[in-house]
Amino acid sequence: MNLRVFETEQEAASTCAARIAEAVRHTPELVLGLTTGRSPLNVYRGLAELAARGALDLSRATTFNVDEFLGLPPEDGGSFRAYMDRHLFRHVNLSTQRIHFLDGCAPDAEAECARYDAALAAAGGLDLLLLGVGPNGHIAFNEPGEVLTATSHRARLSRETRLSHVLPFGDDPSRVPMAALTLGMAAILQARKVVVLAFGVNKAAAVTAMVHGPLTPRCPASFLQLHRDVELWLDTAAASGLQASRVDAARVRGG
């Protein structure tokens, strides 16, 4: 894994947004995998600012989000589609026909997951995948367990994961859905480039397990060790459990 350690989350996020914009300029038809949650929030703000200045053109790009809560329609304020609309989609010139999302209200979750995998395959797979990592080591909604699932699937969410998503639900854990639809590990590991964001001391243990730990389904993020092109973007707090020599070598000074 290629580590990049920044003094602050904001510095990491603004630099990451600039890198994504550069990738789109180089390949306007880029297929982007996008995530939600707190980690990418400032990256999306940075992309919106670049678009407002005319420095980002997503008109030919395609996006696939990695997951969606089961049972929530797109217009529900707690859905990930609503999150993406608020923080990115309405601020950039992405074509609505090029935005892809799992349908949390599909009557047949298994068929919906198969449809999504087929759509991603038809698009040629992900060129650049932006991910966060959960405190328990989950990526997308691939939760720790005895085994991992290769294809898109219905995932039962852990209590820890649900607690980390309470904000859009009025800080009420009982309102957070118990399950979600998510990309599986195959699509993640087949992405041509993966960028993982992790900020704050509450991510330090998961980051350490992802980088230094064994490959285990108990930490799904550890399987990114097998990927040929992964960048892990951290602030100093999230990097606090890593070997000091690796952190020093990866430290980014001055942006």
C-alpha angles and dihedrals in degrees: 000000000000108000126206115185120192130188092236140021092237092056091050093047097049091047091048092051090052091050092051091049089050091051091051092049089052093045111021092184092057116154106222127197110208135195136194137215130081099308099068096037097099091042089058090047088053092050090049090052091049090050091050089055093048092249096117127055115183096166093114098034125101126213135202118186115216101227150359135198115260114247098016120117117220092255093056108110091228095054120106090233089060089048091053092046091052098045106030123353099062090048099053136052099251112148111242088226089062096052113095126193138168110248107236090193097051110136091226112042094187093053091046091054091049090050091052094049090050092050091051092048090050089053090055098253129279120318095187124013121195113202141172124205124229122231087252093051099260120149119201097341095313096131127200113273146125093290138011127229120235099203133052109285150158110277128197107223123230121236089247092054093047091050089054090058101049098108098083088046097059092267088290111135091196090066095055110100117253094224143028143189114247144175111258129235095266095065090045095050092043093055109115093228130014126198115191121196122202125168133173136031092275088070095049097093093048091047091050092050091046094052106030105020130091122271103268137151085230085075107031091185089064089074088070085078084078094056119103097217117031126148118194112202113198143166118226093263094056090046094051095104096050126100108281093229092056092047092050091049092048099044113124114210123195096005 
